[in-house]
Amino acid sequence: MSNVLDVQPMHGDAVNIRESDDVPARGPKYLEALSSLPEHLQPIYRAMVEEYKFHALSRYGRAWVAYDVIADLVRSGWRPGPSA
């Protein structure tokens, strides 16, 4: 069974993307990486995960996300740019 995601990227129109069940939207790896961040950085992490997931699905048809790498990027200073 698959889930349909309504994805609203920061740069464009919303799209519907089918996500397979083997890619949990909020699985243990996501939650572990999220909880490793201070509370004030967690919204930035969530935004980057959604943006990365959108691009991975658009480009490769899969939503493979290295949540720990995204957490490291947020921790080291990544912040979203201005909306286009």
C-alpha positions as CSV (number, residue, x, y, z in Angstrom):
1,M,0.0,0.0,0.0
2,S,1.2,3.5,-0.7
3,N,0.6,6.9,0.8
4,V,0.0,10.1,-1.3
5,L,1.9,13.1,-0.1
6,D,0.9,16.7,-0.8
7,V,4.3,18.4,-0.9
8,Q,4.6,22.1,-0.9
9,P,8.2,23.0,-1.7
10,M,9.6,26.4,-0.9
11,H,10.2,27.1,-4.5
12,G,7.0,26.2,-6.4
13,D,3.6,24.7,-6.6
14,A,2.3,21.8,-4.6
15,V,2.5,18.3,-6.1
16,N,1.1,14.9,-5.3
17,I,3.8,12.3,-5.0
18,R,3.2,8.6,-4.2
19,E,5.4,7.4,-1.4
20,S,6.0,3.7,-0.9
21,D,5.4,2.2,2.5
22,D,9.1,1.3,2.9
23,V,9.9,5.0,3.3
24,P,8.3,6.0,6.6
25,A,7.6,9.7,6.8
26,R,8.4,9.8,10.5
27,G,10.3,6.6,11.3
28,P,12.8,5.9,14.1
29,K,15.8,7.4,12.2
30,Y,13.9,10.6,11.6
31,L,12.9,10.9,15.2
32,E,16.4,10.0,16.5
33,A,18.0,12.8,14.4
34,L,15.2,15.2,15.3
35,S,15.7,14.6,19.0
36,S,19.4,15.1,18.7
37,L,18.8,18.8,17.9
38,P,18.0,21.5,20.4
39,E,14.3,22.5,20.3
40,H,14.9,25.8,18.5
41,L,16.6,24.0,15.5
42,Q,13.9,21.3,15.1
43,P,11.6,23.4,12.8
44,I,14.6,24.1,10.5
45,Y,15.4,20.3,10.4
46,R,11.7,19.6,9.6
47,A,11.8,22.1,6.7
48,M,15.0,20.8,5.3
49,V,13.7,17.2,5.4
50,E,10.6,18.1,3.5
51,E,12.6,20.1,0.9
52,Y,15.1,17.4,0.5
53,K,12.4,14.7,0.3
54,F,10.6,16.7,-2.4
55,H,13.8,17.0,-4.5
56,A,14.8,13.4,-4.1
57,L,11.3,12.2,-5.1
58,S,11.2,14.6,-8.1
59,R,14.7,13.6,-9.3
60,Y,14.9,9.9,-8.4
61,G,11.4,8.8,-7.6
62,R,12.5,7.8,-4.1
63,A,12.4,9.7,-0.9
64,W,15.7,8.3,0.6
65,V,16.8,10.8,3.2
66,A,19.9,10.6,5.4
67,Y,18.3,12.2,8.5
68,D,21.5,12.2,10.5
69,V,23.3,14.1,7.7
70,I,20.5,16.7,7.6
71,A,20.6,17.1,11.4
72,D,24.4,17.7,11.0
73,L,23.8,20.3,8.4
74,V,21.3,22.1,10.5
75,R,23.5,21.9,13.5
76,S,26.4,23.4,11.5
77,G,24.4,26.4,10.4
78,W,22.2,25.5,7.4
79,R,19.2,27.8,7.2
80,P,16.5,28.1,4.5
81,G,17.0,30.9,2.0
82,P,14.4,33.4,1.0
83,S,11.4,32.0,-0.9
84,A,11.6,32.5,-4.6
